[in-house]
């Protein structure tokens, strides 16, 4: 189990969770661009933002939100903007936690699946993330412009 009281540990775990779960679709097509990853990081760092974006894009409320605000310290972490998310992705690429491939005109983010850390993180993320994978997956399936618009209104 990972101790998420350290802000950086939580952010690194969140990025790996997003990449492991949402980098590819069911058919194995790689579709997580750098821009979409930054938007998902910004959305998922704050349970309140995740709930608002989900309501705007899917008309669905996230589960386990109440427990987050009382039992889980992760709600205090919020990104200051896309710049912070970009720095986090760059740091993780530098540490070989992530790989970036160019496909046509897009840059696709992939996880370093050889890392045992990604399995541990996937099993120990906060409930507001693990219990809402379907909601986050439906958000990740939306276009970058729709996610951006929902974030601006959050």
Backbone as a chain_set.jsonl record, in Angstrom:
{"seq": "XXXXXXXXXXXXXXXXXXXXXXXXXXXXXXXXXXXXXXXXXXXXXXXXXXXXXXXXXXXXXXXXXXXXXXXXXXXXXXXXXXXXXXXXXXXXXXXXXXXXXXXXXXXXXXXXXXXXXXXXXXXXXXXXXXXXXXXXXXXXXXXXXXXXXXXXXX", "coords": {"N": [[0.846, -1.172, 0.0], [0.514, 2.229, -0.738], [1.567, 5.264, 0.709], [-0.306, 8.033, 0.585], [-0.073, 10.545, 1.659], [1.921, 12.264, 1.043], [2.148, 14.781, -1.281], [3.393, 14.677, -3.852], [3.758, 11.912, -4.205], [1.099, 11.073, -4.412], [0.329, 12.396, -6.769], [2.058, 11.27, -8.704], [1.208, 8.627, -8.556], [-1.423, 8.94, -9.417], [-1.088, 9.713, -12.115], [0.157, 7.415, -13.191], [-1.919, 5.589, -12.725], [-3.907, 6.624, -14.429], [-2.655, 6.344, -16.939], [-2.155, 3.562, -17.097], [-4.768, 2.553, -17.07], [-6.183, 3.923, -19.085], [-4.78, 4.291, -21.47], [-5.107, 2.757, -23.747], [-7.735, 1.573, -25.918], [-10.421, -0.926, -25.974], [-9.768, -2.424, -28.209], [-7.062, -2.278, -28.393], [-6.038, 0.003, -29.483], [-3.985, 2.808, -29.312], [-4.669, 5.697, -27.592], [-4.295, 7.817, -25.826], [-3.4, 10.955, -25.698], [-0.812, 13.421, -25.084], [-1.955, 15.889, -24.445], [-4.589, 15.16, -23.715], [-4.037, 13.548, -21.504], [-2.958, 15.465, -19.749], [-5.272, 16.994, -19.293], [-6.909, 15.065, -18.071], [-5.416, 14.569, -15.761], [-5.604, 17.053, -14.483], [-8.361, 17.082, -14.076], [-8.834, 14.792, -12.449], [-7.264, 15.146, -10.171], [-8.638, 16.596, -8.318], [-11.361, 15.643, -6.48], [-13.778, 17.054, -6.434], [-13.704, 18.523, -8.845], [-13.66, 16.381, -10.64], [-16.193, 15.304, -10.189], [-17.859, 17.452, -10.999], [-17.112, 17.767, -13.72], [-17.821, 15.24, -14.672], [-20.589, 15.324, -14.285], [-21.251, 17.344, -16.102], [-20.412, 16.312, -18.593], [-21.372, 13.659, -18.736], [-23.699, 13.475, -17.318], [-23.594, 12.114, -14.926], [-23.078, 11.346, -11.528], [-20.215, 11.079, -9.453], [-19.182, 8.203, -7.536], [-18.591, 7.505, -4.046], [-17.802, 9.996, -3.201], [-18.451, 11.383, -0.86], [-17.038, 9.987, 1.165], [-14.436, 10.689, 0.536], [-14.108, 13.369, 1.295], [-14.187, 13.231, 4.038], [-12.62, 11.085, 4.999], [-10.318, 10.747, 3.494], [-7.261, 12.109, 2.619], [-6.653, 13.01, 0.108], [-8.215, 14.873, -1.219], [-7.3, 17.425, -0.907], [-5.406, 18.057, -2.76], [-4.822, 19.822, -5.685], [-4.475, 20.734, -9.026], [-2.61, 23.506, -10.242], [-2.883, 24.27, -12.772], [-2.636, 23.538, -16.31], [0.052, 23.654, -16.813], [1.419, 22.668, -14.564], [0.608, 19.998, -14.716], [1.825, 19.297, -17.13], [4.533, 19.527, -16.441], [4.675, 17.482, -14.585], [4.201, 15.211, -16.204], [6.467, 15.394, -17.856], [8.499, 15.04, -15.939], [7.942, 12.4, -15.172], [8.439, 11.047, -17.544], [11.163, 11.485, -17.752], [12.027, 9.971, -15.585], [11.551, 7.478, -16.517], [9.029, 6.322, -16.13], [7.003, 6.766, -17.856], [6.398, 6.576, -21.411], [6.713, 8.209, -24.543], [5.281, 8.218, -27.697], [5.353, 9.03, -31.17], [2.614, 9.299, -33.221], [1.496, 9.694, -36.297], [0.368, 12.903, -36.389], [0.178, 13.238, -33.702], [1.185, 12.989, -30.258], [1.498, 10.208, -28.315], [0.902, 8.862, -25.111], [2.377, 6.353, -23.194], [2.534, 3.824, -20.685], [5.245, 2.553, -18.71], [5.155, -0.564, -18.711], [6.655, -2.565, -17.617], [7.17, -1.952, -15.09], [6.73, -2.834, -11.762], [5.609, -1.177, -10.017], [3.397, 0.089, -11.172], [1.357, -1.812, -11.002], [1.008, -2.085, -8.22], [0.194, 0.514, -7.604], [-2.182, 0.682, -9.059], [-3.774, -1.014, -7.594], [-4.036, 0.292, -5.192], [-5.107, 2.869, -5.281], [-7.005, 5.806, -4.28], [-10.476, 5.439, -3.259], [-12.315, 7.093, -4.62], [-11.293, 7.195, -7.14], [-10.785, 4.478, -7.954], [-13.335, 3.309, -7.78], [-14.737, 4.612, -9.701], [-14.01, 4.077, -12.315], [-15.376, 3.543, -14.726], [-16.742, 5.943, -15.136], [-14.613, 7.76, -15.39], [-13.431, 6.639, -17.62], [-15.402, 7.147, -19.54], [-15.24, 9.913, -19.606], [-12.62, 10.18, -20.539], [-12.974, 9.293, -23.095], [-14.113, 11.382, -24.411], [-13.742, 14.321, -26.493], [-10.821, 16.454, -26.503], [-11.491, 19.146, -26.516], [-14.107, 19.199, -25.472], [-13.658, 18.26, -22.86], [-11.972, 20.285, -21.929], [-13.718, 22.489, -22.041], [-15.641, 21.698, -20.117], [-13.988, 21.663, -17.855], [-13.314, 24.368, -17.648], [-15.72, 25.402, -16.859], [-15.957, 24.308, -14.393]], "CA": [[0.0, 0.0, 0.0], [1.307, 3.448, -0.856], [1.128, 6.348, 1.584], [-0.612, 9.166, -0.282], [-0.054, 11.826, 2.37], [2.857, 13.126, 0.324], [1.479, 15.276, -2.487], [4.043, 14.192, -5.069], [3.449, 10.486, -4.334], [-0.271, 10.954, -4.911], [0.281, 12.846, -8.162], [2.714, 10.251, -9.524], [0.31, 7.47, -8.587], [-2.577, 9.293, -10.244], [-0.694, 9.677, -13.528], [0.326, 6.012, -13.577], [-3.262, 5.0, -12.752], [-4.575, 7.072, -15.656], [-1.995, 5.765, -18.117], [-2.376, 2.112, -17.108], [-6.167, 2.227, -17.322], [-6.841, 4.632, -20.18], [-3.891, 4.531, -22.607], [-5.59, 2.025, -24.92], [-9.134, 1.153, -25.872], [-10.605, -2.385, -25.947], [-9.149, -3.025, -29.388], [-5.623, -2.091, -28.332], [-5.629, 1.249, -30.134], [-3.409, 3.776, -28.377], [-5.379, 6.948, -27.828], [-4.08, 8.817, -24.781], [-2.431, 11.966, -26.119], [-0.256, 14.213, -23.985], [-2.944, 16.912, -24.074], [-5.704, 14.534, -23.0], [-3.52, 13.137, -20.198], [-2.89, 16.661, -18.898], [-6.644, 17.341, -18.906], [-7.379, 14.065, -17.114], [-4.714, 14.822, -14.496], [-6.229, 18.234, -13.892], [-9.712, 16.702, -13.661], [-8.863, 13.764, -11.406], [-6.571, 15.546, -8.947], [-9.624, 17.12, -7.384], [-12.63, 14.919, -6.562], [-14.869, 17.98, -6.765], [-13.639, 18.779, -10.293], [-14.059, 15.155, -11.326], [-17.648, 15.212, -10.082], [-18.469, 18.499, -11.83], [-16.866, 17.435, -15.129], [-18.644, 14.073, -14.982], [-21.991, 15.763, -14.399], [-21.412, 18.134, -17.326], [-20.184, 15.514, -19.8], [-22.067, 12.372, -18.735], [-24.866, 13.541, -16.436], [-23.419, 11.105, -13.883], [-22.404, 11.755, -10.307], [-19.233, 10.064, -9.083], [-19.438, 7.48, -6.293], [-17.617, 7.587, -2.966], [-17.34, 11.369, -3.025], [-18.614, 11.753, 0.544], [-15.938, 9.424, 1.936], [-13.201, 11.401, 0.225], [-13.997, 14.61, 2.038], [-14.058, 12.99, 5.467], [-11.668, 10.048, 5.373], [-9.178, 10.632, 2.6], [-6.615, 13.418, 2.52], [-6.306, 13.333, -1.277], [-9.019, 15.939, -1.801], [-6.663, 18.734, -0.787], [-4.489, 18.288, -3.866], [-5.47, 20.338, -6.875], [-3.473, 21.285, -9.941], [-2.708, 24.95, -10.486], [-3.151, 24.467, -14.193], [-2.063, 22.542, -17.215], [1.517, 23.726, -16.748], [1.852, 21.726, -13.536], [0.397, 18.654, -15.26], [2.857, 19.082, -18.149], [5.791, 19.291, -15.73], [4.567, 16.158, -13.985], [4.389, 14.241, -17.291], [7.88, 15.469, -18.249], [9.269, 14.419, -14.859], [7.733, 10.954, -15.213], [9.163, 10.556, -18.729], [12.571, 11.53, -17.385], [12.261, 8.875, -14.639], [11.197, 6.252, -17.248], [7.722, 5.775, -15.759], [6.158, 6.94, -19.036], [7.04, 6.679, -22.72], [5.924, 8.986, -25.499], [5.484, 7.815, -29.094], [4.691, 9.896, -32.144], [1.754, 8.613, -34.183], [1.03, 10.712, -37.238], [0.652, 14.251, -35.884], [-0.089, 13.267, -32.262], [2.101, 12.324, -29.345], [0.734, 9.278, -27.498], [1.569, 8.521, -23.858], [2.298, 4.949, -22.797], [3.196, 3.535, -19.421], [6.309, 1.566, -18.711], [4.438, -1.678, -18.101], [7.585, -3.449, -16.928], [7.265, -1.486, -13.715], [5.826, -3.445, -10.783], [4.971, -0.071, -9.312], [2.091, 0.392, -11.756], [0.383, -2.769, -10.46], [0.76, -1.705, -6.825], [-0.575, 1.757, -7.621], [-3.523, 0.393, -9.562], [-4.52, -1.691, -6.535], [-4.117, 1.063, -3.953], [-5.549, 4.251, -5.475], [-8.172, 6.156, -3.464], [-11.75, 4.897, -3.735], [-13.019, 7.947, -5.574], [-10.772, 6.859, -8.471], [-10.971, 3.061, -8.288], [-14.762, 2.975, -7.901], [-15.327, 5.416, -10.775], [-13.253, 3.844, -13.547], [-16.268, 3.684, -15.889], [-17.016, 7.372, -15.326], [-13.387, 8.372, -15.902], [-13.259, 6.119, -18.986], [-16.301, 7.877, -20.444], [-14.667, 11.259, -19.758], [-11.425, 10.076, -21.389], [-13.413, 9.064, -24.461], [-14.582, 12.645, -24.995], [-12.692, 15.1, -27.158], [-10.082, 17.376, -25.64], [-12.207, 20.425, -26.431], [-15.229, 19.041, -24.543], [-13.108, 18.174, -21.504], [-11.505, 21.633, -21.594], [-14.896, 23.321, -21.784], [-16.204, 21.293, -18.828], [-13.061, 22.111, -16.812], [-13.422, 25.821, -17.509], [-16.964, 25.688, -16.163], [-15.907, 23.693, -13.057]], "C": [[0.9, 1.246, 0.0], [0.713, 4.525, 0.033], [0.945, 7.601, 0.73], [-0.624, 10.501, 0.453], [0.936, 12.8, 1.745], [2.236, 13.504, -1.011], [2.087, 14.706, -3.763], [3.763, 12.707, -5.282], [2.055, 10.287, -4.903], [-0.346, 11.33, -6.388], [0.928, 11.83, -9.103], [1.82, 9.018, -9.661], [-0.896, 7.737, -9.477], [-2.235, 9.189, -11.726], [-0.518, 8.235, -13.992], [-1.016, 5.296, -13.655], [-3.979, 5.364, -14.045], [-3.974, 6.411, -16.892], [-2.261, 4.265, -18.211], [-3.801, 1.783, -17.536], [-6.753, 2.83, -18.591], [-5.961, 4.898, -21.395], [-4.401, 3.872, -23.882], [-7.075, 1.734, -24.778], [-9.205, -0.376, -25.894], [-9.884, -3.091, -27.087], [-7.633, -2.875, -29.418], [-5.12, -0.841, -29.023], [-5.15, 2.239, -29.072], [-4.044, 5.132, -28.631], [-5.189, 8.012, -26.757], [-2.986, 9.787, -25.221], [-1.903, 12.706, -24.894], [-1.283, 15.232, -23.51], [-4.097, 16.315, -23.278], [-5.254, 14.078, -21.617], [-3.446, 14.331, -19.254], [-4.28, 17.063, -18.417], [-7.205, 16.348, -17.892], [-6.706, 14.225, -15.755], [-5.388, 15.979, -13.772], [-7.621, 17.904, -13.36], [-9.69, 15.794, -12.439], [-8.104, 14.129, -10.141], [-7.542, 16.053, -7.896], [-10.928, 16.343, -7.535], [-13.805, 15.819, -6.918], [-14.887, 18.281, -8.262], [-14.079, 17.554, -11.082], [-15.577, 15.017, -11.318], [-18.335, 16.225, -10.998], [-18.309, 18.175, -13.316], [-17.715, 16.233, -15.541], [-20.111, 14.455, -15.141], [-22.218, 16.528, -15.699], [-21.311, 17.275, -18.589], [-21.048, 14.255, -19.885], [-23.391, 12.387, -17.987], [-24.806, 12.459, -15.362], [-22.64, 11.698, -12.72], [-21.373, 10.681, -9.961], [-19.607, 9.454, -7.739], [-18.316, 7.735, -5.304], [-17.062, 8.989, -2.776], [-17.406, 11.778, -1.562], [-17.445, 11.245, 1.384], [-14.632, 10.171, 1.713], [-13.043, 12.619, 1.116], [-13.838, 14.401, 3.535], [-12.916, 12.061, 5.834], [-10.361, 10.062, 4.6], [-8.556, 12.005, 2.396], [-6.376, 13.856, 1.084], [-7.123, 14.464, -1.863], [-8.331, 17.297, -1.729], [-5.745, 19.045, -1.964], [-5.258, 18.739, -5.095], [-4.388, 20.952, -7.757], [-3.691, 22.771, -10.12], [-3.009, 25.233, -11.939], [-2.499, 23.39, -15.026], [-0.541, 22.545, -17.191], [2.058, 22.729, -15.72], [1.7, 20.284, -14.025], [1.462, 18.323, -16.305], [4.211, 18.8, -17.499], [5.809, 17.904, -15.095], [4.787, 15.059, -15.03], [5.861, 14.228, -17.723], [8.775, 14.796, -17.206], [9.163, 12.894, -14.934], [8.382, 10.321, -16.446], [10.654, 10.482, -18.434], [12.944, 10.368, -16.457], [11.915, 7.501, -15.24], [9.936, 5.561, -16.732], [6.769, 5.829, -16.949], [7.024, 6.956, -20.287], [6.118, 7.498, -23.612], [6.307, 8.53, -26.903], [4.767, 8.799, -29.991], [3.912, 9.017, -33.112], [1.097, 9.669, -35.045], [1.365, 12.088, -36.666], [0.465, 14.358, -34.377], [1.015, 12.566, -31.494], [1.274, 11.52, -28.357], [1.561, 8.904, -26.271], [1.319, 7.051, -23.544], [3.001, 4.775, -21.465], [4.33, 2.56, -19.628], [5.763, 0.351, -17.974], [5.363, -2.673, -17.407], [7.666, -3.106, -15.449], [6.247, -2.191, -12.821], [5.066, -2.376, -10.022], [3.583, 0.215, -9.863], [1.013, -0.559, -11.242], [0.018, -2.409, -9.02], [-0.112, -0.462, -6.765], [-2.007, 1.496, -8.056], [-4.391, -0.255, -8.49], [-4.742, -0.813, -5.312], [-4.546, 2.517, -4.131], [-6.757, 4.54, -4.588], [-9.476, 5.686, -4.108], [-12.432, 5.784, -4.758], [-12.504, 7.745, -6.995], [-11.1, 5.414, -8.846], [-12.431, 2.686, -8.493], [-15.451, 3.731, -9.03], [-14.595, 5.246, -12.097], [-14.137, 4.025, -14.777], [-16.557, 5.153, -16.185], [-15.796, 8.061, -15.926], [-13.137, 7.902, -17.339], [-14.169, 6.859, -19.962], [-15.83, 9.316, -20.642], [-13.474, 11.194, -20.707], [-11.783, 9.81, -22.846], [-13.905, 10.315, -25.165], [-13.41, 13.379, -25.648], [-12.031, 16.05, -26.161], [-10.823, 18.694, -25.475], [-13.398, 20.333, -25.478], [-14.749, 18.978, -23.095], [-12.639, 19.55, -21.047], [-12.673, 22.539, -21.247], [-15.516, 22.985, -20.428], [-15.315, 21.732, -17.671], [-13.158, 23.613, -16.585], [-14.684, 26.217, -16.76], [-16.958, 25.145, -14.742], [-15.462, 24.69, -12.014]], "O": [[1.927, 1.279, 0.677], [-0.507, 4.679, 0.102], [1.914, 8.16, 0.217], [-1.133, 11.489, -0.075], [0.806, 14.014, 1.9], [1.843, 12.631, -1.785], [1.355, 14.294, -4.663], [3.551, 12.28, -6.417], [1.846, 9.438, -5.769], [-1.015, 10.653, -7.169], [0.401, 11.561, -10.182], [1.694, 8.444, -10.743], [-1.339, 6.851, -10.209], [-3.011, 8.636, -12.506], [-0.992, 7.869, -15.068], [-1.231, 4.482, -14.553], [-4.591, 4.506, -14.682], [-4.7, 5.972, -17.784], [-2.559, 3.754, -19.29], [-4.017, 0.832, -18.287], [-7.727, 2.3, -19.124], [-6.357, 5.662, -22.275], [-4.156, 4.372, -24.98], [-7.606, 1.656, -23.67], [-8.174, -1.047, -25.839], [-9.443, -4.231, -26.937], [-6.989, -3.304, -30.375], [-3.911, -0.638, -29.141], [-5.825, 2.472, -28.069], [-3.974, 5.661, -29.74], [-5.879, 9.031, -26.79], [-1.797, 9.48, -25.13], [-2.478, 12.625, -23.808], [-1.462, 15.42, -22.306], [-4.535, 16.893, -22.284], [-6.008, 14.207, -20.652], [-3.828, 14.224, -18.089], [-4.448, 17.434, -17.255], [-7.899, 16.743, -16.955], [-7.343, 14.041, -14.718], [-5.702, 15.883, -12.586], [-8.012, 18.397, -12.302], [-10.45, 16.008, -11.495], [-8.287, 13.47, -9.118], [-7.275, 15.942, -6.7], [-11.542, 16.374, -8.601], [-14.723, 15.399, -7.622], [-15.95, 18.294, -8.882], [-14.791, 17.677, -12.079], [-16.175, 14.653, -12.33], [-19.291, 15.884, -11.695], [-19.264, 18.294, -14.084], [-18.269, 16.214, -16.64], [-20.793, 13.956, -16.037], [-23.264, 16.378, -16.331], [-22.051, 17.496, -19.548], [-21.418, 13.83, -20.979], [-24.13, 11.403, -18.022], [-25.84, 11.946, -14.935], [-21.679, 12.445, -12.904], [-21.633, 9.494, -10.157], [-20.259, 10.09, -6.911], [-17.217, 8.135, -5.688], [-15.965, 9.152, -2.243], [-16.502, 12.455, -1.072], [-16.916, 11.978, 2.22], [-13.811, 10.268, 2.625], [-11.956, 12.871, 1.637], [-13.395, 15.311, 4.236], [-12.3, 12.235, 6.885], [-9.388, 9.44, 5.027], [-9.25, 12.957, 2.04], [-5.933, 14.982, 0.862], [-6.763, 14.981, -2.921], [-8.74, 18.229, -2.422], [-5.346, 20.196, -2.141], [-6.234, 18.104, -5.494], [-3.485, 21.622, -7.256], [-4.829, 23.24, -10.146], [-3.361, 26.361, -12.285], [-1.892, 22.454, -14.506], [0.085, 21.536, -17.517], [3.038, 22.031, -15.98], [2.568, 19.447, -13.775], [1.948, 17.193, -16.358], [4.951, 17.93, -17.958], [6.843, 17.237, -15.073], [5.487, 14.082, -14.761], [6.433, 13.158, -17.932], [9.702, 14.067, -17.558], [10.157, 12.186, -14.781], [8.827, 9.174, -16.389], [11.325, 9.526, -18.823], [14.054, 9.843, -16.538], [11.981, 6.485, -14.547], [9.79, 4.348, -16.879], [5.836, 5.031, -17.039], [8.206, 7.296, -20.244], [4.898, 7.478, -23.453], [7.485, 8.463, -27.255], [3.718, 9.336, -29.638], [4.466, 8.114, -33.74], [0.253, 10.437, -34.583], [2.541, 12.402, -36.478], [0.579, 15.451, -33.821], [1.688, 11.673, -32.009], [0.442, 12.078, -27.641], [2.763, 8.66, -26.371], [0.188, 6.571, -23.62], [3.951, 5.494, -21.155], [4.361, 1.828, -20.617], [5.893, 0.249, -16.754], [4.888, -3.543, -16.677], [8.177, -3.891, -14.651], [5.046, -2.152, -13.089], [4.007, -2.639, -9.451], [2.678, 0.552, -9.099], [-0.134, -0.147, -11.064], [-1.156, -2.429, -8.652], [-1.048, -0.391, -5.968], [-2.943, 2.042, -7.471], [-5.608, -0.068, -8.477], [-5.571, -1.151, -4.466], [-4.366, 3.322, -3.217], [-7.461, 3.614, -4.185], [-9.573, 5.552, -5.328], [-13.071, 5.276, -5.68], [-13.195, 8.083, -7.956], [-11.631, 5.155, -9.926], [-12.729, 1.817, -9.312], [-16.635, 3.51, -9.286], [-14.563, 6.168, -12.912], [-13.695, 4.6, -15.771], [-16.61, 5.559, -17.346], [-15.923, 8.853, -16.859], [-12.683, 8.681, -18.177], [-13.76, 7.166, -21.082], [-16.001, 9.88, -21.723], [-13.328, 12.049, -21.58], [-10.978, 10.076, -23.738], [-14.094, 10.312, -26.382], [-12.245, 13.086, -25.38], [-12.602, 16.398, -25.128], [-10.784, 19.295, -24.401], [-13.675, 21.286, -24.749], [-15.362, 19.572, -22.208], [-12.88, 19.941, -19.905], [-12.618, 23.278, -20.264], [-15.876, 23.888, -19.673], [-15.818, 22.13, -16.62], [-13.089, 24.075, -15.446], [-14.715, 27.255, -16.099], [-17.847, 25.472, -13.955], [-15.363, 24.348, -10.836]]}, "num_chains": 1, "name": "protein.A"}
